[in-house]
Each structure stands twice: as C-alpha cells, then as structure tokens.
Amino acid sequence: MTTTFLSQLQQVALQQALISTKLLNSYTLKSNNAPSPKQQAYSLIAVALYRFNLQKIKWSSFLKTAINTANNTCQWLATELVRCQQDYKAQPHDAVISEQSAFISGIFSEELTYIDSLLGAET
C-alpha cells in the first residue's frame, strides 16, 4: 500500500463507496467512527470519477452524479461542477471533457491514488 495523506475516516468512506459500487469486495480498514457526510460525498464523487476514467460511465453522467452528491455537503465543489456542466453543455466535445477531467482529477488526486492502490492490491 502506498503512503496516503487521507485520514482513516476518509479511507473508510472510500472503501464504503467502492463496496457500494461493487468495485471492492470487502473492507481492509475499519473504524468505530462514521465518516462525515462531506467525507462520504467526496468518496462517492471520487469513485464516480474513477468509474469515468475506466470508461464505465459518460462524462455527463459523472457530472450529474457529482453535482447531486456535492449539492448539500460542499457548496464550492457543487458550484465548480455546475460550471463544468454548463461549459460541457455549451461545447460537448472531447477537448472540454479532457480539460474538465484533468481539473477534477487534480481535486481528487489523493482519493484516486488511494483507490488505485487499494484495487491494485486486491487483484
């Protein structure tokens, strides 16, 4: 497992999101405390982004899921995602998707690295 800057609760939230999407079979980490709604939202968005990177979902589906997930827990992120969605609707082509994907992947780089290491260790 690689070094991670995520807290134990962030890691637990990511594992919960991975299990709920059937990308992970079982927990490798447990906690007596529940992740916060914000940690859960970030984890769900990170897993949706990971699924987009695997080409399992379309960019428009990722944006819709991410906006719905972030709306009540992280206003700045929801605002950025809505901006991305508006730009994408105005110009729905690969260059826009690549730019937006790079931007959002930067926000979730630690989560994506953790998911990669966790799923790589499972195979």
Backbone torsions as a table, in degrees:
resi	resn	phi	psi	omega
1	MET	NA	137.8	-179.7
2	THR	-82.0	162.7	176.9
3	THR	-67.1	136.7	-179.6
4	THR	-127.8	148.0	177.0
5	PHE	-98.4	7.5	179.2
6	LEU	-83.2	144.3	176.1
7	SER	-71.1	166.4	178.3
8	GLN	-59.6	-41.2	179.9
9	LEU	-67.0	-34.9	175.4
10	GLN	-64.8	-39.9	178.2
11	GLN	-65.6	-41.6	178.1
12	VAL	-62.8	-43.2	179.2
13	ALA	-61.9	-40.8	177.5
14	LEU	-64.2	-41.5	178.6
15	GLN	-64.0	-39.6	177.7
16	GLN	-61.5	-43.5	179.7
17	ALA	-65.6	-39.4	179.2
18	LEU	-66.5	-39.4	178.9
19	ILE	-68.3	-40.0	-179.1
20	SER	-66.4	-24.5	176.9
21	THR	-99.6	8.4	175.7
22	LYS	63.6	24.7	174.0
23	LEU	-87.1	-18.1	-179.8
24	LEU	-131.3	140.0	-177.0
25	ASN	-88.2	-34.8	-177.2
26	SER	-153.0	161.7	-179.9
27	TYR	-73.0	143.8	170.3
28	THR	-108.3	-7.2	-176.2
29	LEU	-143.9	137.2	177.9
30	LYS	-127.5	159.7	178.5
31	SER	-144.8	148.2	176.4
32	ASN	-78.3	-17.6	-179.9
33	ASN	-101.9	148.9	177.8
34	ALA	-88.6	141.9	175.1
35	PRO	-61.8	150.4	178.7
36	SER	-70.9	161.3	176.0
37	PRO	-55.9	-37.1	179.1
38	LYS	-66.3	-42.4	177.4
39	GLN	-63.3	-40.5	178.7
40	GLN	-65.2	-41.9	179.5
41	ALA	-63.3	-47.4	178.8
42	TYR	-58.8	-39.8	-178.8
43	SER	-66.4	-43.3	178.9
44	LEU	-63.2	-40.3	178.8
45	ILE	-67.4	-42.6	179.3
46	ALA	-61.4	-41.1	179.4
47	VAL	-68.6	-38.8	176.2
48	ALA	-63.1	-40.1	177.5
49	LEU	-65.3	-40.2	176.8
50	TYR	-60.8	-43.7	178.6
51	ARG	-63.9	-38.1	175.7
52	PHE	-61.8	-44.8	179.9
53	ASN	-61.1	-28.3	175.9
54	LEU	-84.1	0.2	-178.4
55	GLN	63.5	35.0	177.6
56	LYS	-92.9	-19.1	176.4
57	ILE	-137.4	160.0	178.8
58	LYS	-85.0	159.3	-178.6
59	TRP	-60.4	-42.2	-180.0
60	SER	-61.8	-36.7	177.0
61	SER	-68.2	-41.1	176.9
62	PHE	-58.6	-49.8	-177.8
63	LEU	-59.6	-44.2	179.9
64	LYS	-61.0	-47.2	178.7
65	THR	-61.7	-46.6	-177.4
66	ALA	-64.0	-42.5	179.3
67	ILE	-63.5	-47.8	179.6
68	ASN	-60.1	-37.2	-178.7
69	THR	-73.4	-40.3	-175.7
70	ALA	-81.1	-21.1	-170.7
71	ASN	-50.2	-46.4	-175.2
72	ASN	-95.4	-5.6	-174.0
73	THR	-118.5	-25.1	-175.1
74	CYS	-149.0	91.6	-172.1
75	GLN	-64.4	-40.2	-178.3
76	TRP	-63.0	-39.7	180.0
77	LEU	-69.2	-42.5	177.8
78	ALA	-59.3	-41.1	178.6
79	THR	-62.1	-44.5	178.3
80	GLU	-64.1	-40.9	179.7
81	LEU	-66.9	-38.5	176.4
82	VAL	-64.2	-40.2	176.8
83	ARG	-60.7	-44.5	177.2
84	CYS	-60.4	-43.6	-179.2
85	GLN	-62.4	-42.7	179.3
86	GLN	-64.2	-43.2	177.3
87	ASP	-62.0	-42.6	-179.4
88	TYR	-64.8	-42.1	178.9
89	LYS	-64.5	-33.7	179.2
90	ALA	-72.3	-34.8	-178.3
91	GLN	-141.8	78.5	-175.5
92	PRO	-80.4	73.8	177.7
93	HIS	-134.9	171.6	-171.2
94	ASP	-60.0	-34.2	-179.2
95	ALA	-64.0	-40.7	178.7
96	VAL	-66.3	-44.2	178.8
97	ILE	-60.5	-44.4	-179.2
98	SER	-61.8	-45.0	179.9
99	GLU	-63.7	-47.6	-178.9
100	GLN	-66.7	-40.5	179.4
101	SER	-62.1	-41.6	178.2
102	ALA	-64.1	-42.6	178.9
103	PHE	-60.7	-49.9	-176.8
104	ILE	-71.3	-35.9	176.7
105	SER	-62.8	-32.4	175.5
106	GLY	-64.4	-40.2	178.4
107	ILE	-63.8	-38.4	-175.1
108	PHE	-105.7	26.9	-174.9
109	SER	-62.0	-41.5	179.2
110	GLU	-65.4	-42.5	179.1
111	GLU	-63.7	-44.4	-179.7
112	LEU	-64.9	-38.4	177.3
113	THR	-63.9	-42.7	179.1
114	TYR	-63.5	-44.5	179.4
115	ILE	-60.6	-46.2	178.4
116	ASP	-56.9	-46.9	-178.1
117	SER	-68.4	-37.9	-178.9
118	LEU	-67.9	-47.7	-178.6
119	LEU	-72.7	-30.6	174.9
120	GLY	-66.6	-35.1	179.0
121	ALA	-72.1	-28.1	-177.4
122	GLU	-76.1	-28.5	-177.1
123	THR	-81.7	NA	NA
